[in-house]
Amino acid sequence: MLTAERCPDLFAHPKGRALFDHAIDILVADSLFPDIGDNGGIAPPRRRLEAVKNAAMGHEFIEAFRRWGDPRYARAAVDRSTGEFHPAPLWEPFPLEALRAALAEPSSEIRRATRLIDGYGVAFLESGAGPHRRSAVLNASSIVGHRQNDQLAIWLHAFGLDFLPDVGYPKTWGYTAPWDGNSMAHNTVTINERPFTTPRFYRNGTRFIAERRGVHAVCAFHDPYIEGFSFNRLEGAVNHPCDLYERLVVMIDVSATAFYLVDLFSVNGGDQHDQSWHAMLVEPEVPALDWVTQETGTLAGPAVERFSAYTCRFGFHYRQGNFPSFLADIRRAPLTAPAVWTWRSGLPEGDALRLHVIPLGGPAEAVMGRGRSPAWPKDQALDYLLVRRQAPGGRPSRFLSVLDASQGAPTVSEIAVLSEAPLQLRVRRTGGEDLVTIHVPDGPSRTTGPRPLGVRVRSLEDGQVTRDVRIGHWDGRPEGGSVRARIAATDHATMSLTADADDAFARQVAPGARVRIYNDRRTALFEVARTDATAAGLRLTLKHTAELSRFVVEGVENGALRIRNRGPFVTGHLGADSRPSDRGHDLYYGARLGEGPDAPIVEGVSNSQPPAIHLVETLPDDVLRERYLGRDVPLYEYHVGDWLEVVLVED
């Protein structure tokens, strides 16, 4: 017999509604999905200005509107190609009049502004309207499934054109590791030419995302090279670990039709750091540097044929080859001063991407080549620019770039580094100039605790200051750029918490504000939906639930809870001692098992036979049986005593 217990209403859970919000927020410019994992693809430049859809789903939003009454869901249920509602299955209720009334409400408009889908791990810096809409996307995800090794890659869509398209879904699985999924094939940074660690979750997080008066900024960190990863296999080599892997992107609006990006990538570890850049499928205009052409071979070496196996200079053998052996037509040049690469779309409107590369910390090396997989047509070979820095002792590198996507004349005319410590730029652009300060402190990014980062953009036109936006710890001082409070109580059923907060914190928290919630193991950003002052403290109702997952406990053995439903995000590994070996690289590491005051801390959920929940502090089996056996147990993101942090945004 089908009962409510056997067939529960899945959409009664807050995550059900979050699925619909995700389906709206994940789209870029009403037309595209971000090129995360097996998405996108390389093709000649083409403009897509038509708004294709309101959301990643269609008729499903009719049921969403019926349940929650959100006018945005009524708008998402409209088929953009016909202007009518998506036809729903005949057996579903269809509240036609209510849907039509909702469309007349201003709140039904779907506004694609700067936003973050933190659980998924993707940030959008988006502004503009109509044909001048632009969106820069930063991938901080740790998804499983159709992942590629593209952590902290960025994409740029503007004027209906993909300026930084991605390699997309593999044409064959035979070359996924050396090419399609390879970290060096994406617009990110790779250490010692080593593909990122797989297949598990990574430690990642978003420090802040903010927007004020046309300044949009996001900073995220990742850990694609887990602790103990080997960067060098040569005898006597020292494997300098990577604990700094962080990207800060600022989109600066100049006008309704013009903008540019400032991009700073910080990394350490290994012996060599490579930042990869590829753009549209056109041959770029290359700066006049002292280029030296390599007449034979590939980036893997003059004697290494294209697509062939080889052993790299760090002692690793790639039997299928690796990205360097797929990249030919190699030329190199020292990079001692700012230089500009230009990709022109060839379209009548004159779209072009100008990539300004500004070496910091001394000279770098520019390496260019053309690459493809054997499954790609020869005319789809992509031109790549690698900005290479040697890193003796694993010392940090900073990669600074300015991306100017424009139609016709460029927006940016001159860039000058006024100071490297702190990092200060003067960007001369259409109508004036911007003084951009970015503060990224020394030390590891692989931490969930406070890290004083920040951005300041001071704009001048005709000698007059027209904008002065300050985000976070732009001046480097640990105080003043953010406010903090502690969680005094939680009420996960209502997606709320009570903060032990002072007046300074309360003044900065309003509906729409983003609060980073963290402890010594986890970090996540939540959007505030409502605030209420109570006798117990400041009560914050959040937009999304803190529940990560829930599992049915079917048995207890040696301090571990055997579970029935493994789920797609259970990827934990066990060591020889039958304890979790992933540490921070398990999605559930540091979560709380249940809501009570004595809720234990989860060390990981193992993808074992059977799968099991493992706790940091092992409790007696009889205690675990009494508390959890036969029950549906939730795992929560935060708990009493965890910290709340709000980054200040001032103008």
C-alpha positions as CSV (number, residue, x, y, z in Angstrom):
1,M,0.0,0.0,0.0
2,L,1.2,3.5,-0.9
3,T,1.3,5.6,2.2
4,A,2.6,9.1,3.1
5,E,5.4,7.4,5.0
6,R,6.5,5.3,2.1
7,C,5.9,8.1,-0.5
8,P,6.5,11.4,1.3
9,D,5.9,14.8,-0.3
10,L,9.5,15.6,-1.3
11,F,8.6,19.2,-2.2
12,A,7.3,19.8,1.3
13,H,10.9,20.0,2.3
14,P,12.6,23.4,2.0
15,K,15.1,21.9,-0.5
16,G,12.2,21.3,-2.8
17,R,11.6,25.0,-3.2
18,A,15.3,25.6,-3.4
19,L,15.4,23.4,-6.6
20,F,13.1,25.9,-8.3
21,D,15.1,28.9,-7.2
22,H,18.2,27.2,-8.5
23,A,16.6,26.6,-11.9
24,I,15.9,30.3,-12.2
25,D,19.2,31.6,-10.8
26,I,21.5,29.2,-12.8
27,L,20.7,30.8,-16.2
28,V,23.0,33.4,-17.7
29,A,21.2,36.2,-19.6
30,D,18.0,34.2,-20.0
31,S,19.7,31.9,-22.4
32,L,22.7,29.9,-21.3
33,F,23.9,27.6,-18.6
34,P,27.3,28.3,-17.1
35,D,30.0,26.2,-18.6
36,I,30.7,24.1,-15.6
37,G,31.7,20.5,-16.3
38,D,30.4,18.9,-19.4
39,N,28.6,22.0,-20.7
40,G,29.2,24.5,-23.4
41,G,31.5,23.9,-26.4
42,I,33.8,25.5,-28.9
43,A,32.3,26.9,-32.1
44,P,32.8,30.0,-34.3
45,P,31.6,33.2,-32.5
46,R,27.9,33.8,-32.8
47,R,25.6,36.2,-31.1
48,R,22.6,35.1,-29.2
49,L,20.5,38.0,-28.0
50,E,17.1,36.3,-27.8
51,A,15.9,35.5,-24.4
52,V,15.3,31.7,-24.7
53,K,13.9,30.8,-21.3
54,N,13.1,32.1,-17.9
55,A,14.4,29.0,-16.0
56,A,16.0,25.7,-16.5
57,M,12.6,24.1,-16.2
58,G,9.2,24.9,-17.7
59,H,5.8,23.5,-16.8
60,E,7.2,22.3,-13.4
61,F,6.9,25.9,-12.2
62,I,3.1,25.7,-12.5
63,E,3.2,23.3,-9.6
64,A,5.8,25.5,-7.8
65,F,3.5,28.5,-8.1
66,R,0.5,26.5,-6.9
67,R,2.4,25.5,-3.8
68,W,4.2,28.7,-2.8
69,G,2.5,31.5,-4.8
70,D,5.8,33.2,-5.7
71,P,5.0,35.5,-8.7
72,R,8.5,34.7,-10.1
73,Y,7.4,31.1,-10.5
74,A,4.5,32.2,-12.6
75,R,6.9,34.1,-14.8
76,A,9.2,31.0,-15.0
77,A,6.2,29.0,-16.2
78,V,5.9,31.1,-19.3
79,D,7.4,29.7,-22.6
80,R,9.5,32.5,-24.0
81,S,9.0,31.2,-27.5
82,T,5.2,31.5,-27.5
83,G,4.5,33.9,-24.7
84,E,2.1,31.3,-23.2
85,F,2.4,29.1,-20.2
86,H,4.2,25.8,-20.7
87,P,1.5,23.1,-21.1
88,A,1.4,21.0,-18.0
89,P,0.3,17.3,-17.7
90,L,-3.5,16.9,-17.8
91,W,-3.7,15.5,-14.3
92,E,-2.0,18.5,-12.6
93,P,-4.1,21.4,-11.3
94,F,-3.7,24.5,-13.5
95,P,-4.5,27.8,-11.7
96,L,-4.7,29.8,-14.8
97,E,-6.4,33.0,-13.4
98,A,-4.0,33.1,-10.5
99,L,-1.0,32.7,-12.8
100,R,-2.2,35.5,-15.1
101,A,-2.8,37.8,-12.1
102,A,0.7,37.0,-10.8
103,L,2.3,38.1,-14.1
104,A,0.8,41.5,-13.6
105,E,2.8,42.0,-10.3
106,P,6.2,43.8,-10.5
107,S,7.6,41.1,-8.3
108,S,7.1,38.5,-11.1
109,E,10.0,40.0,-13.0
110,I,13.1,37.8,-13.0
111,R,16.1,40.0,-12.4
112,R,19.5,38.5,-13.1
113,A,21.8,40.6,-11.0
114,T,25.0,39.7,-9.1
115,R,24.2,36.5,-7.2
116,L,25.6,33.3,-5.7
117,I,24.5,29.7,-5.6
118,D,26.8,28.7,-2.8
119,G,25.7,25.1,-2.3
120,Y,26.4,24.4,-6.0
121,G,29.4,26.7,-6.0
122,V,28.9,29.2,-8.8
123,A,29.0,33.0,-8.6
124,F,27.5,35.4,-11.2
125,L,28.7,39.0,-11.5
126,E,25.9,40.3,-13.8
127,S,24.6,43.7,-14.9
128,G,23.4,45.6,-17.9
129,A,20.2,45.2,-19.9
130,G,19.1,44.1,-23.3
131,P,22.0,43.7,-25.8
132,H,24.5,45.1,-23.4
133,R,23.9,42.6,-20.6
134,R,27.1,41.1,-19.3
135,S,27.9,38.2,-16.9
136,A,31.2,37.0,-15.5
137,V,30.9,33.5,-13.9
138,L,33.3,32.1,-11.3
139,N,33.2,28.3,-10.8
140,A,33.9,27.4,-7.1
141,S,32.0,24.2,-7.3
142,S,32.8,20.7,-6.0
143,I,30.2,18.8,-7.9
144,V,30.4,15.2,-8.7
145,G,29.1,13.5,-11.8
146,H,29.7,15.5,-15.0
147,R,32.6,17.4,-13.5
148,Q,35.7,18.5,-15.3
149,N,38.9,19.8,-13.6
150,D,37.9,23.4,-14.0
151,Q,37.9,24.6,-10.4
152,L,38.1,28.4,-10.1
153,A,37.7,28.8,-13.8
154,I,35.9,31.9,-15.1
155,W,33.6,32.5,-18.1
156,L,32.5,35.8,-19.6
157,H,29.3,36.4,-21.6
158,A,28.5,39.9,-22.9
159,F,26.6,41.5,-25.8
160,G,25.1,38.0,-26.5
161,L,28.5,36.5,-27.2
162,D,30.6,34.0,-25.3
163,F,34.0,35.7,-25.0
164,L,35.5,32.8,-22.8
165,P,33.7,29.7,-24.1
166,D,34.6,26.3,-22.5
167,V,35.7,23.1,-24.1
168,G,32.3,21.5,-23.4
169,Y,31.1,17.9,-23.5
170,P,33.7,15.4,-24.7
171,K,33.3,14.1,-28.2
172,T,34.7,10.9,-27.0
173,W,35.6,9.6,-23.6
174,G,39.1,8.5,-24.8
175,Y,40.7,11.9,-24.3
176,T,38.8,13.3,-21.3
177,A,41.7,13.1,-18.9
178,P,44.4,14.6,-21.1
179,W,42.2,17.2,-22.8
180,D,38.5,17.9,-22.3
181,G,38.6,17.5,-18.5
182,N,42.2,18.6,-18.0
183,S,42.7,21.6,-15.7
184,M,45.2,23.2,-18.1
185,A,42.5,23.2,-20.8
186,H,40.4,25.6,-18.7
187,N,40.8,29.2,-17.7
188,T,42.3,28.5,-14.3
189,V,45.7,27.8,-12.7
190,T,47.6,24.5,-12.7
191,I,50.6,23.5,-10.6
192,N,53.5,21.4,-12.2
193,E,51.2,20.6,-15.1
194,R,49.4,18.2,-12.8
195,P,45.6,17.6,-13.3
196,F,43.5,18.2,-10.2
197,T,42.7,15.5,-7.6
198,T,39.7,13.3,-8.3
199,P,37.3,11.7,-7.6
200,R,36.1,13.3,-4.4
201,F,34.8,16.6,-3.0
202,Y,37.2,19.4,-2.5
203,R,37.5,21.9,0.3
204,N,36.0,25.1,-1.1
205,G,34.1,28.2,-0.2
206,T,33.1,31.8,-1.1
207,R,34.6,34.5,1.1
208,F,32.3,37.2,-0.1
209,I,30.2,38.4,-3.0
210,A,29.1,42.0,-3.2
211,E,27.8,44.7,-5.5
212,R,27.5,48.5,-5.0
213,R,27.1,51.2,-7.6
214,G,28.4,49.2,-10.5
215,V,31.3,47.5,-8.7
216,H,30.7,43.7,-8.5
217,A,33.2,41.5,-6.6
218,V,33.6,37.9,-5.6
219,C,36.3,36.0,-3.9
220,A,36.4,32.2,-3.6
221,F,39.0,29.6,-2.6
222,H,39.5,25.9,-3.5
223,D,41.7,23.0,-2.7
224,P,42.0,20.9,-5.9
225,Y,45.4,19.6,-4.7
226,I,44.5,17.8,-1.5
227,E,46.9,17.3,1.4
228,G,49.6,14.8,0.6
229,F,49.3,15.3,-3.2
230,S,52.5,14.6,-5.1
231,F,53.8,17.4,-7.3
232,N,57.2,15.9,-8.1
233,R,58.2,12.3,-8.4
234,L,61.9,12.8,-9.0
235,E,64.3,11.3,-6.5
236,G,65.1,13.7,-3.7
237,A,62.4,16.2,-4.8
238,V,60.5,18.1,-2.1
239,N,56.7,18.2,-2.7
240,H,55.8,21.7,-1.6
241,P,52.1,21.6,-0.6
242,C,49.5,23.9,-2.0
243,D,47.4,25.7,0.7
244,L,46.8,28.9,-1.3
245,Y,44.4,28.7,-4.2
246,E,42.2,31.7,-4.4
247,R,40.6,33.9,-7.0
248,L,39.2,37.4,-6.7
249,V,37.2,38.9,-9.6
250,V,35.9,42.4,-9.9
251,M,33.5,43.6,-12.6
252,I,33.5,47.3,-13.0
253,D,30.6,49.0,-14.8
254,V,31.8,52.1,-16.8
255,S,28.4,52.9,-18.4
256,A,25.3,51.2,-19.5
257,T,27.2,49.8,-22.4
258,A,30.8,49.3,-21.2
259,F,32.6,47.4,-18.4
260,Y,35.8,45.5,-17.7
261,L,37.1,42.8,-15.3
262,V,40.0,42.8,-12.9
263,D,41.1,39.3,-12.0
264,L,43.6,38.3,-9.4
265,F,44.6,34.6,-8.9
266,S,46.8,33.7,-5.9
267,V,48.5,30.2,-5.7
268,N,51.4,28.5,-4.0
269,G,53.0,25.0,-3.9
270,G,54.8,22.8,-6.3
271,D,57.6,24.2,-8.5
272,Q,55.8,25.8,-11.5
273,H,52.5,27.7,-11.8
274,D,50.6,28.0,-15.2
275,Q,47.6,30.3,-15.7
276,S,45.7,29.1,-18.8
277,W,43.8,31.4,-21.1
278,H,41.7,30.6,-24.2
279,A,39.0,32.7,-25.7
280,M,36.9,32.6,-28.9
281,L,37.7,30.3,-31.7
282,V,39.6,32.9,-33.6
283,E,43.3,33.5,-33.9
284,P,44.4,36.2,-31.4
285,E,46.5,39.3,-32.1
286,V,49.7,38.7,-30.2
287,P,51.9,41.4,-28.6
288,A,55.3,42.1,-30.0
289,L,57.4,40.3,-27.5
290,D,60.8,38.5,-28.0
291,W,59.2,35.3,-29.2
292,V,61.3,32.2,-29.6
293,T,59.6,29.5,-31.7
294,Q,60.0,25.8,-30.9
295,E,60.3,24.2,-34.3
296,T,59.2,20.6,-33.4
297,G,57.2,18.7,-30.8
298,T,54.8,20.0,-28.3
299,L,54.7,21.8,-25.0
300,A,55.7,18.5,-23.4
301,G,59.0,18.8,-25.2
302,P,60.6,19.2,-28.7
303,A,60.9,15.4,-29.0
304,V,57.3,14.7,-27.8
305,E,54.9,14.1,-30.7
306,R,51.4,15.5,-30.5
307,F,48.9,13.2,-28.7
308,S,51.7,10.9,-27.6
309,A,52.6,9.4,-24.2
310,Y,55.5,11.0,-22.4
311,T,57.2,11.4,-19.0
312,C,57.2,15.0,-17.8
313,R,60.2,16.8,-16.2
314,F,58.6,16.3,-12.8
315,G,58.9,12.5,-13.2
316,F,55.2,11.6,-14.0
317,H,54.4,9.3,-16.9
318,Y,51.2,10.1,-18.9
319,R,50.4,7.0,-20.9
320,Q,47.5,8.8,-22.7
321,G,49.4,11.9,-23.0
322,N,48.5,15.1,-21.1
323,F,47.5,18.6,-22.1
324,P,51.1,19.6,-22.8
325,S,51.5,16.9,-25.5
326,F,48.2,18.0,-27.1
327,L,49.5,21.6,-27.5
328,A,51.7,22.2,-30.5
329,D,53.1,25.3,-32.5
330,I,54.9,26.4,-29.3
331,R,56.5,29.8,-28.9
332,R,57.8,31.5,-25.8
333,A,58.7,35.0,-24.6
334,P,59.8,36.7,-21.4
335,L,57.0,38.8,-20.0
336,T,58.5,41.7,-18.1
337,A,55.8,44.4,-18.6
338,P,52.1,44.5,-19.2
339,A,51.1,43.0,-22.6
340,V,47.8,42.7,-24.4
341,W,46.3,39.8,-26.4
342,T,43.2,40.5,-28.5
343,W,40.6,38.1,-29.8
344,R,38.4,39.8,-32.5
345,S,35.1,38.0,-33.1
346,G,34.8,39.0,-36.8
347,L,31.2,40.0,-36.3
348,P,29.9,43.3,-37.8
349,E,29.6,45.0,-34.4
350,G,33.3,44.7,-33.8
351,D,33.2,42.6,-30.6
352,A,36.7,41.9,-29.2
353,L,38.2,40.7,-26.0
354,R,41.5,42.4,-24.9
355,L,43.3,40.5,-22.3
356,H,45.8,42.6,-20.4
357,V,48.4,40.5,-18.6
358,I,50.3,42.3,-15.8
359,P,53.2,40.5,-14.3
360,L,53.6,40.9,-10.6
361,G,56.6,39.9,-8.4
362,G,59.1,40.0,-11.3
363,P,59.1,38.7,-14.9
364,A,56.9,35.8,-16.0
365,E,57.0,33.7,-19.2
366,A,54.4,33.8,-21.9
367,V,53.9,30.5,-23.7
368,M,51.6,30.1,-26.7
369,G,50.4,27.1,-28.5
370,R,47.5,25.6,-30.4
371,G,45.7,22.6,-29.1
372,R,42.8,20.1,-29.6
373,S,41.9,16.5,-29.0
374,P,42.2,14.0,-31.8
375,A,38.4,13.8,-31.8
376,W,38.2,17.5,-32.6
377,P,38.3,18.8,-36.2
378,K,41.6,20.4,-37.1
379,D,39.9,23.7,-37.7
380,Q,38.7,23.7,-34.1
381,A,42.2,23.9,-32.6
382,L,42.2,26.5,-29.9
383,D,44.9,29.1,-29.3
384,Y,46.1,29.0,-25.7
385,L,48.2,31.5,-23.7
386,L,49.9,30.2,-20.7
387,V,51.3,32.7,-18.2
388,R,54.1,30.6,-16.5
389,R,55.9,31.4,-13.3
390,Q,58.6,29.3,-11.7
391,A,57.9,28.7,-8.0
392,P,61.1,27.6,-6.2
393,G,60.3,26.3,-2.8
394,G,56.6,26.5,-3.6
395,R,56.6,30.2,-3.2
396,P,53.3,32.1,-4.0
397,S,52.5,33.5,-7.4
398,R,50.0,36.2,-8.2
399,F,48.4,36.4,-11.6
400,L,46.9,39.7,-12.4
401,S,44.7,40.3,-15.6
402,V,42.3,42.9,-16.9
403,L,39.7,41.7,-19.4
404,D,38.2,44.3,-21.6
405,A,35.2,42.9,-23.7
406,S,33.8,45.6,-25.9
407,Q,32.2,46.5,-29.2
408,G,34.1,48.8,-31.4
409,A,36.7,50.9,-29.5
410,P,38.2,49.4,-26.4
411,T,37.0,50.5,-22.9
412,V,40.4,50.3,-21.3
413,S,43.2,52.5,-22.7
414,E,46.0,52.2,-20.1
415,I,46.9,50.2,-17.0
416,A,49.5,51.1,-14.5
417,V,50.5,49.3,-11.3
418,L,51.0,52.0,-8.7
419,S,52.0,49.6,-6.0
420,E,52.3,45.8,-5.5
421,A,52.0,45.8,-1.7
422,P,49.2,46.8,-1.4
423,L,48.1,46.1,-4.9
424,Q,47.0,49.3,-6.5
425,L,46.1,49.9,-10.2
426,R,45.2,52.9,-12.2
427,V,42.9,52.0,-15.1
428,R,42.4,54.7,-17.7
429,R,39.2,53.9,-19.5
430,T,36.4,55.6,-21.5
431,G,35.3,58.7,-19.7
432,G,37.8,58.7,-16.9
433,E,39.9,56.5,-14.7
434,D,39.6,54.0,-11.8
435,L,41.9,53.5,-8.9
436,V,41.6,49.9,-8.0
437,T,42.9,48.5,-4.7
438,I,42.9,44.8,-4.0
439,H,44.0,43.4,-0.7
440,V,44.8,39.6,-0.5
441,P,46.8,38.8,2.7
442,D,49.7,36.5,2.9
443,G,49.1,33.0,4.2
444,P,46.9,30.1,3.3
445,S,43.4,30.4,1.7
446,R,42.6,26.8,2.8
447,T,41.0,27.9,6.0
448,T,37.4,28.5,7.0
449,G,38.2,31.2,9.5
450,P,38.4,35.0,8.9
451,R,40.7,36.2,6.1
452,P,41.0,40.0,5.6
453,L,40.4,40.4,1.9
454,G,38.9,43.4,0.2
455,V,38.5,45.7,-2.8
456,R,38.2,49.5,-3.3
457,V,37.3,51.2,-6.6
458,R,37.6,54.9,-6.7
459,S,36.4,56.5,-10.0
460,L,37.3,59.9,-11.3
461,E,35.8,61.8,-14.3
462,D,37.1,65.2,-15.2
463,G,39.1,65.2,-12.0
464,Q,36.1,64.7,-9.8
465,V,35.4,61.6,-7.7
466,T,32.2,60.0,-9.0
467,R,32.4,56.7,-7.1
468,D,34.3,55.3,-4.1
469,V,33.2,51.8,-3.3
470,R,34.9,49.9,-0.5
471,I,34.3,46.2,0.1
472,G,35.6,44.3,3.1
473,H,39.2,44.7,4.3
474,W,40.4,46.7,1.3
475,D,43.0,48.5,3.4
476,G,44.5,45.3,4.9
477,R,43.4,46.0,8.4
478,P,41.9,43.0,10.1
479,E,39.4,45.3,11.9
480,G,36.8,47.5,10.2
481,G,36.1,45.5,7.1
482,S,33.6,43.1,8.5
483,V,31.4,42.5,11.6
484,R,30.9,39.2,13.4
485,A,28.5,37.5,15.9
486,R,27.9,34.1,17.4
487,I,25.0,31.8,16.9
488,A,23.1,31.5,20.2
489,A,20.2,29.3,19.1
490,T,19.0,27.5,16.0
491,D,15.6,26.6,14.7
492,H,16.2,24.6,11.5
493,A,12.5,23.9,11.0
494,T,11.9,27.6,10.2
495,M,15.4,28.1,8.6
496,S,16.2,30.6,11.3
497,L,18.8,31.3,14.0
498,T,19.3,33.7,16.8
499,A,22.6,35.6,16.9
500,D,24.3,37.0,20.0
501,A,24.9,40.3,18.1
502,D,25.8,43.8,18.9
503,D,24.3,46.9,17.3
504,A,27.1,47.2,14.7
505,F,26.3,43.7,13.5
506,A,22.5,44.3,13.5
507,R,22.9,47.5,11.4
508,Q,24.6,45.5,8.6
509,V,22.1,42.7,8.4
510,A,18.9,43.3,6.4
511,P,16.9,41.2,4.0
512,G,19.1,40.4,1.0
513,A,22.3,40.6,3.0
514,R,24.7,37.7,2.8
515,V,26.1,36.2,6.0
516,R,29.0,33.8,6.0
517,I,28.5,31.1,8.6
518,Y,31.6,29.2,9.7
519,N,33.5,27.2,12.2
520,D,36.9,25.5,12.2
521,R,35.7,22.9,9.7
522,R,33.0,24.4,7.5
523,T,32.0,27.7,5.7
524,A,28.9,28.7,3.7
525,L,27.2,31.9,2.6
526,F,23.5,32.3,3.3
527,E,21.1,35.1,2.1
528,V,19.0,36.7,4.8
529,A,15.3,36.7,4.1
530,R,14.1,38.4,7.3
531,T,15.4,39.9,10.6
532,D,13.6,40.3,13.9
533,A,14.8,41.8,17.1
534,T,13.8,39.5,20.0
535,A,14.5,39.4,23.7
536,A,16.9,36.5,23.1
537,G,18.8,38.3,20.4
538,L,18.7,39.1,16.7
539,R,16.7,36.4,14.9
540,L,17.7,35.8,11.3
541,T,15.5,33.9,8.9
542,L,17.5,32.6,6.0
543,K,16.4,32.1,2.4
544,H,17.6,28.5,2.3
545,T,17.8,25.6,4.7
546,A,20.9,24.6,6.6
547,E,20.1,20.9,6.1
548,L,22.7,19.2,3.9
549,S,21.0,15.8,3.7
550,R,19.2,13.2,5.8
551,F,19.8,9.5,6.1
552,V,17.9,6.5,7.6
553,V,20.1,4.7,10.2
554,E,19.8,1.0,9.8
555,G,22.6,-0.2,12.1
556,V,25.3,0.8,14.5
557,E,28.8,-0.8,14.6
558,N,32.0,0.3,16.2
559,G,30.8,3.9,16.5
560,A,29.6,4.2,12.9
561,L,26.0,4.6,11.8
562,R,25.1,2.4,8.8
563,I,22.7,4.1,6.5
564,R,20.2,3.0,3.9
565,N,20.3,5.7,1.3
566,R,23.8,6.5,0.0
567,G,22.9,9.4,-2.2
568,P,24.9,11.0,-5.1
569,F,27.1,13.1,-2.9
570,V,28.4,10.4,-0.6
571,T,32.0,10.1,-1.8
572,G,33.9,9.5,1.4
573,H,36.9,7.1,1.6
574,L,38.0,4.9,4.5
575,G,41.6,4.3,5.5
576,A,43.1,1.1,6.7
577,D,41.8,1.8,10.2
578,S,38.2,2.0,8.8
579,R,38.2,5.7,9.6
580,P,37.4,8.5,7.1
581,S,40.6,9.5,5.2
582,D,39.3,12.5,3.3
583,R,39.4,14.9,6.2
584,G,38.1,18.2,4.8
585,H,37.4,16.7,1.4
586,D,34.1,15.1,2.4
587,L,31.0,17.1,1.7
588,Y,29.7,16.3,5.2
589,Y,32.9,17.0,7.1
590,G,32.1,19.1,10.2
591,A,28.3,18.9,9.8
592,R,26.1,18.3,12.9
593,L,24.1,15.2,13.3
594,G,20.7,16.5,14.3
595,E,19.8,19.8,16.1
596,G,20.1,19.1,19.8
597,P,22.6,20.8,22.0
598,D,24.7,17.7,22.1
599,A,24.5,17.1,18.3
600,P,27.8,15.2,17.4
601,I,30.2,16.4,14.7
602,V,30.4,14.4,11.6
603,E,33.8,13.4,10.3
604,G,32.5,12.0,7.0
605,V,30.0,9.8,5.2
606,S,31.8,6.9,3.6
607,N,30.9,5.4,0.2
608,S,31.5,2.0,1.6
609,Q,29.6,-1.3,1.7
610,P,27.4,-0.5,3.6
611,P,27.7,3.3,3.6
612,A,28.1,4.8,7.0
613,I,28.1,8.1,9.0
614,H,31.3,8.5,11.0
615,L,31.6,10.9,13.9
616,V,34.6,12.9,15.1
617,E,34.1,11.8,18.7
618,T,33.2,8.1,18.8
619,L,30.2,7.4,21.0
620,P,29.3,4.1,22.5
621,D,27.2,1.9,20.2
622,D,24.4,1.6,22.8
623,V,24.1,5.4,23.0
624,L,24.0,5.6,19.2
625,R,21.4,2.9,18.9
626,E,19.1,4.7,21.4
627,R,19.4,8.0,19.7
628,Y,19.5,7.2,16.0
629,L,18.6,3.5,15.1
630,G,15.7,3.3,12.7
631,R,15.4,7.1,12.5
632,D,15.6,9.6,9.6
633,V,18.5,11.7,10.8
634,P,19.3,15.2,9.3
635,L,22.8,16.6,8.9
636,Y,23.0,20.4,9.3
637,E,25.5,23.0,8.1
638,Y,25.9,25.0,11.3
639,H,25.2,24.8,15.0
640,V,25.2,26.9,18.2
641,G,28.5,28.6,18.8
642,D,29.4,28.9,15.1
643,W,30.3,32.4,13.8
644,L,28.5,34.8,11.5
645,E,30.4,37.2,9.4
646,V,29.1,40.1,7.3
647,V,31.6,41.8,4.9
648,L,31.0,45.6,4.9
649,V,30.2,47.3,1.6
650,E,30.4,51.1,1.7
651,D,30.2,54.0,-0.7
